[in-house]
Every structure is written in C-alpha cells, then in structure tokens.
Amino acid sequence: MSGIRLALLAAAVSGVSIFVNAQAVSAFQNATLFTTLKNVIVGAALVAVVLVWRRADVRGLAKRQWAGLAALGVVGGSIPFVLFFEGLARSVNAGDASFIHKTLFVWVALGALAFLPRERLGSGQLAALGVLLVAQLLLGAPKSVNAGAGELMILAATLLWSAEIVIARRLLPSTSSVIASAGRMGGGALVLLAYTGATGQLTLALSPLQWSWLAITAILLLAFVSSWYAALERAPATAVTCVLTLGAPITAALALLAGRPAPSPLQLAGYALLCLAALAFIALPHLAASRRAREAGAA
C-alpha cells in the first residue's frame, strides 16, 4: 500500500479515535492516567510483536538506530503528552489548545525544509499549506492571543510532536515502521509510567467501564500509530501530516450524528478548504510525474 493511502487510513482512524477518546476521557478523573495506561497497552503490544516476529531485525540495529528509537520514545511518545495534559489542566481553553495542536503541519513543513533535504516543497504545495492554514483559522482561530504557561506547554508539545515526525522520517529508511512505532510507544510508555508513578497518579483500581474504554481506545491508537508510521516510511513527512488533517471532518461528522450542533457556515468553509488542501498534496505529485513523463516522451 502506498504512503498516501496509508496516510488516508491513518486520517480515518484518527477521525474516529478523536471522537471516541472525547467520550472515553470523561470516564476518567485524570486524563494523564488515561493516556498513560492506553499508551502502555499499545506499547506492550507493539514491543511483543517486534520481539516475536522481528527479533533478528532488532539484534541487527546499529547504535544510531537505537538512539533514534530512544528519541522517538522521549520526544514523541512521552514528554509531549505530559506537557499537553498539564497545559490543559492550567485552564487553557480546549478550543485554543486544539488550534495550537492543529498547527502541527506548519512546524513539520519547516522541520522538513531544514532537516529533510529530499523533501522540497514546490509552489503548489506551498499554496496548499497556505490554504490549509486558512482552513484551520476558519475552523477555530483563538479569540485572543494568550501566552500563559498552559498555552506555552501545549505549543511545546506540538513542537516536540513535529520534531518526532522529522526524526521518524530520517530513521525509517533504515528501520522498519513496526520497530520504530514500538520504540515510540514502548519507550514513551516507560517514561509516562515513571512520571505518573512519581507524581502519585498511577493506579490500576479502575471500573469495568474504564477498562472497556481503555481497550477500545488502545485498539484505535494501535491502528493509528501503525498506519501513520507505515505512511511516514513511504511518503514525505509534510504530505503525510497534511493528509492526516482529513481526520477533522470525520470527527465533525460523527459529532453531528451524535446530536452535536451542526458546524457554522464558516466552519463548513474551513472543512471544504481543508479537504481541498489535503487533496492537493495527494494530486500534485501525480500531476508532476505525468508532466515529466510527457516531457520525456516528447524528447
């Protein structure tokens, strides 16, 4: 399966997952505990898969690859989660937090330009990024610009997640996506366990309903991480991140079906522009390849 198709799959899973997680987290008084336990389940599952079916590949990893896996666990799988939820706990408006996080594609594009020399952006892709930014503004621009501790923590989490994507993109040509995702989730789970344990938040005394929500959301997270990293293994980081934004209309559609208020006309315009920009990232490489083929045929 191509990288873009895998990115579309990841976007679909993300759209469903965000909606389901919004329901699940309400069953927990502590969102950090919920995230920690969910990530531990997924991390353990991925590490088990690697140890059973990819043990020989693990033994052949070089020191540089081990360093990359450790970086994924710290930069992507643990610290940003702590920062994000601690930021939310500091009375940050959920809409503002969501908008800050949705600027992820901007930071990934900048990181790709700086650290991924093979991922150059053409004028069409730059225009698509601009359209995508306008779409995000229409979907939920902050009413005021605040730079409190909470907002800065969420911005730091977003920057770390963008750094994770760049690191993963550099690592994946020499490391399978299965091993990379296991490093991200397994290593991150260890750090999250240490943090929740040290802060007295770790407990396994959960109700059957809470364990059920953990199982459902862990399955969705496993599907998302697996398809997302597989997409990064095969397609440019900026393209994968932009396609991933297609999860937002799916979440909105599920919310509407659940009886939530319909999006405003401005939000509908935002979703339309978002889809247009993401589809442009899908179509532009094919158009460029067709043009080169015609030029080669004419020559």
C-alpha positions as CSV (number, residue, x, y, z in Angstrom):
1,M,0.0,0.0,0.0
2,S,1.3,3.4,-0.9
3,G,2.3,6.0,1.7
4,I,-0.6,8.3,0.8
5,R,-3.1,5.5,1.1
6,L,-1.7,4.6,4.5
7,A,-1.9,8.3,5.4
8,L,-5.6,8.3,4.4
9,L,-6.1,5.2,6.5
10,A,-4.4,6.9,9.5
11,A,-6.6,10.0,8.9
12,A,-9.8,7.9,9.0
13,V,-8.6,6.1,12.2
14,S,-7.7,9.5,13.7
15,G,-11.0,11.0,13.0
16,V,-12.8,8.1,14.7
17,S,-10.3,7.9,17.5
18,I,-10.6,11.6,18.5
19,F,-14.4,11.3,18.7
20,V,-14.2,8.1,20.8
21,N,-11.4,9.5,23.0
22,A,-13.6,12.5,23.8
23,Q,-16.2,10.1,25.2
24,A,-13.7,7.9,26.9
25,V,-11.8,10.5,28.8
26,S,-15.0,11.7,30.5
27,A,-15.0,8.4,32.4
28,F,-11.6,9.3,34.0
29,Q,-10.9,12.0,36.5
30,N,-7.3,12.0,35.4
31,A,-6.6,12.4,31.7
32,T,-2.9,11.8,32.2
33,L,-3.6,8.4,33.8
34,F,-6.0,7.6,30.9
35,T,-3.3,8.4,28.3
36,T,-0.6,6.6,30.2
37,L,-2.5,3.3,30.6
38,K,-3.7,3.5,27.0
39,N,-0.1,4.1,25.7
40,V,1.2,1.3,27.9
41,I,-1.2,-1.2,26.4
42,V,-0.3,-0.2,22.9
43,G,3.5,0.0,23.7
44,A,3.4,-3.5,25.2
45,A,1.5,-4.9,22.2
46,L,4.0,-3.4,19.7
47,V,7.0,-4.5,21.6
48,A,5.6,-8.0,21.9
49,V,5.1,-8.1,18.1
50,V,8.6,-7.0,17.5
51,L,10.1,-9.5,19.9
52,V,8.2,-12.4,18.4
53,W,8.4,-11.6,14.7
54,R,11.2,-9.0,14.3
55,R,13.8,-10.2,16.8
56,A,16.5,-10.7,14.3
57,D,16.0,-7.2,12.9
58,V,16.3,-5.8,16.4
59,R,19.6,-7.6,17.0
60,G,20.9,-6.0,13.8
61,L,20.1,-2.4,14.8
62,A,23.1,-0.1,15.0
63,K,23.8,2.4,17.8
64,R,22.5,5.2,15.7
65,Q,19.2,3.4,15.2
66,W,18.9,2.7,18.9
67,A,19.5,6.4,19.6
68,G,16.7,7.2,17.1
69,L,14.3,4.8,18.7
70,A,15.1,6.3,22.2
71,A,14.5,9.8,20.7
72,L,11.1,8.8,19.4
73,G,10.1,7.5,22.8
74,V,11.1,10.6,24.6
75,V,10.3,13.3,22.0
76,G,7.2,11.8,20.6
77,G,5.8,9.2,23.0
78,S,6.1,10.7,26.4
79,I,7.1,14.3,27.2
80,P,4.7,16.0,24.8
81,F,1.7,14.0,26.3
82,V,2.7,15.3,29.8
83,L,3.1,18.8,28.5
84,F,-0.2,18.7,26.6
85,F,-2.3,17.5,29.5
86,E,-0.6,19.6,32.1
87,G,-1.2,22.6,29.8
88,L,-4.9,21.7,29.6
89,A,-5.0,21.4,33.4
90,R,-3.8,25.0,33.6
91,S,-7.3,26.3,32.5
92,V,-6.4,26.5,28.8
93,N,-9.4,26.8,26.6
94,A,-10.0,23.4,24.8
95,G,-10.6,25.2,21.5
96,D,-7.3,27.2,21.8
97,A,-5.4,24.0,22.7
98,S,-6.9,22.3,19.7
99,F,-5.9,25.2,17.4
100,I,-2.4,25.2,18.7
101,H,-2.1,21.5,18.1
102,K,-3.5,21.8,14.6
103,T,-0.6,24.0,13.6
104,L,1.4,20.8,13.6
105,F,1.6,20.7,9.8
106,V,3.3,24.1,9.8
107,W,6.1,23.0,12.1
108,V,6.5,19.8,10.2
109,A,6.9,21.6,6.9
110,L,9.5,23.9,8.5
111,G,11.3,21.0,10.0
112,A,11.3,19.1,6.7
113,L,12.7,22.1,4.9
114,A,15.5,22.3,7.5
115,F,16.4,18.7,8.1
116,L,14.9,16.6,5.3
117,P,16.8,17.9,2.1
118,R,15.0,15.4,-0.2
119,E,11.6,16.8,0.8
120,R,11.5,20.0,-1.2
121,L,8.1,21.8,-1.4
122,G,7.0,23.2,-4.8
123,S,4.9,26.3,-5.3
124,G,1.7,24.3,-5.5
125,Q,2.5,22.6,-2.2
126,L,3.3,25.9,-0.5
127,A,0.0,27.3,-1.7
128,A,-1.8,24.2,-0.4
129,L,-0.1,24.8,3.0
130,G,-1.4,28.4,2.9
131,V,-5.0,27.2,2.2
132,L,-4.7,24.6,5.0
133,L,-3.7,27.4,7.4
134,V,-6.7,29.5,6.4
135,A,-8.9,26.4,6.9
136,Q,-7.7,26.0,10.4
137,L,-8.3,29.7,11.1
138,L,-11.9,29.3,9.9
139,L,-12.4,26.1,12.0
140,G,-11.3,27.7,15.3
141,A,-9.0,30.6,15.5
142,P,-8.4,31.8,19.1
143,K,-10.5,34.8,20.0
144,S,-7.5,36.3,21.8
145,V,-3.8,35.6,21.8
146,N,-2.7,34.3,25.2
147,A,0.9,33.3,26.1
148,G,0.4,31.8,29.5
149,A,2.2,28.8,30.9
150,G,-0.6,26.4,29.7
151,E,-0.5,27.7,26.1
152,L,3.3,27.6,26.1
153,M,3.2,24.0,27.3
154,I,0.8,22.9,24.6
155,L,2.9,24.7,22.0
156,A,6.0,22.9,23.3
157,A,4.1,19.6,23.0
158,T,3.2,20.4,19.4
159,L,6.8,21.3,18.5
160,L,8.0,18.1,20.1
161,W,5.5,16.1,18.0
162,S,6.6,17.8,14.9
163,A,10.2,17.0,15.8
164,E,9.2,13.4,16.3
165,I,7.8,13.2,12.7
166,V,11.1,14.6,11.3
167,I,13.2,12.2,13.4
168,A,10.9,9.3,12.3
169,R,11.2,10.3,8.7
170,R,15.0,10.3,8.9
171,L,15.1,6.9,10.8
172,L,12.5,5.0,8.8
173,P,14.6,4.4,5.6
174,S,16.9,2.2,7.7
175,T,14.4,0.9,10.3
176,S,11.1,-0.8,9.7
177,S,8.0,1.2,10.7
178,V,6.9,-1.7,13.1
179,I,10.2,-1.3,15.1
180,A,10.0,2.5,15.0
181,S,6.4,2.5,16.3
182,A,7.3,0.0,19.0
183,G,10.2,2.3,20.0
184,R,8.0,5.3,20.1
185,M,5.2,3.7,22.1
186,G,7.2,1.3,24.2
187,G,9.9,3.9,25.2
188,G,7.3,6.5,25.7
189,A,5.2,4.2,27.9
190,L,8.1,3.7,30.3
191,V,8.6,7.4,30.7
192,L,4.9,8.0,31.2
193,L,4.8,5.2,33.8
194,A,7.7,6.8,35.7
195,Y,6.1,10.2,35.6
196,T,2.6,9.1,36.8
197,G,4.2,6.9,39.5
198,A,6.5,9.7,40.7
199,T,3.6,12.1,40.9
200,G,1.2,9.7,42.6
201,Q,-1.2,9.5,39.7
202,L,-0.7,5.8,38.8
203,T,-3.4,3.4,39.8
204,L,-5.0,0.2,38.4
205,A,-8.1,0.4,40.5
206,L,-10.4,1.1,37.6
207,S,-14.0,0.2,37.0
208,P,-15.1,-2.3,34.3
209,L,-16.4,0.7,32.2
210,Q,-13.0,2.4,32.4
211,W,-11.1,-0.8,31.4
212,S,-13.6,-1.1,28.5
213,W,-12.8,2.4,27.3
214,L,-9.1,1.7,27.6
215,A,-9.4,-1.4,25.5
216,I,-11.4,0.4,22.7
217,T,-9.1,3.4,22.6
218,A,-6.0,1.3,22.7
219,I,-7.1,-0.6,19.7
220,L,-7.7,2.6,17.8
221,L,-4.3,4.0,18.9
222,L,-2.6,0.8,17.8
223,A,-4.2,1.1,14.3
224,F,-3.4,4.8,14.1
225,V,0.3,4.5,15.1
226,S,0.9,1.5,12.9
227,S,-0.7,3.1,9.8
228,W,0.9,6.6,10.5
229,Y,4.4,5.3,10.8
230,A,4.0,3.0,7.8
231,A,2.9,6.1,5.9
232,L,5.9,8.1,7.0
233,E,8.1,5.2,5.9
234,R,6.8,5.6,2.3
235,A,5.8,9.2,1.8
236,P,7.1,12.7,2.6
237,A,6.5,14.0,6.2
238,T,4.7,17.2,5.1
239,A,2.4,15.3,2.8
240,V,1.5,12.7,5.4
241,T,0.9,15.4,8.1
242,C,-1.3,17.4,5.7
243,V,-3.3,14.3,4.7
244,L,-3.8,13.5,8.3
245,T,-5.8,16.7,8.8
246,L,-8.6,14.9,6.9
247,G,-9.5,13.3,10.2
248,A,-11.1,16.5,11.4
249,P,-14.2,16.3,9.0
250,I,-14.7,12.7,10.1
251,T,-14.7,13.7,13.7
252,A,-17.1,16.5,12.9
253,A,-19.4,14.2,11.0
254,L,-19.5,11.7,13.9
255,A,-20.2,14.5,16.4
256,L,-23.1,15.6,14.2
257,L,-24.5,12.1,14.1
258,A,-24.2,12.0,17.9
259,G,-26.5,15.0,18.1
260,R,-23.9,17.8,18.5
261,P,-24.7,21.2,16.9
262,A,-24.1,21.5,13.2
263,P,-20.9,23.4,12.1
264,S,-21.4,27.0,11.3
265,P,-21.1,28.3,7.7
266,L,-17.5,29.5,8.4
267,Q,-16.6,26.1,9.8
268,L,-18.1,24.3,6.8
269,A,-16.0,26.6,4.5
270,G,-13.0,25.6,6.7
271,Y,-13.7,21.9,6.2
272,A,-14.0,22.4,2.5
273,L,-10.7,24.2,2.2
274,L,-9.1,21.6,4.4
275,C,-10.2,18.8,2.1
276,L,-9.1,20.9,-0.9
277,A,-5.6,21.4,0.5
278,A,-5.1,17.8,1.5
279,L,-6.3,16.6,-1.8
280,A,-3.9,19.0,-3.5
281,F,-1.0,17.3,-1.6
282,I,-2.3,13.9,-2.9
283,A,-2.7,15.1,-6.5
284,L,0.3,17.3,-7.1
285,P,3.0,14.5,-7.1
286,H,0.9,12.6,-9.6
287,L,0.5,15.6,-11.8
288,A,4.2,16.3,-11.6
289,A,5.0,12.7,-12.5
290,S,2.6,12.9,-15.5
291,R,4.3,16.1,-16.7
292,R,7.7,14.6,-16.5
293,A,6.6,11.6,-18.4
294,R,5.1,13.7,-21.2
295,E,8.3,15.8,-21.4
296,A,10.4,12.6,-21.5
297,G,8.2,11.3,-24.3
298,A,8.4,14.5,-26.3
299,A,12.2,14.5,-26.0
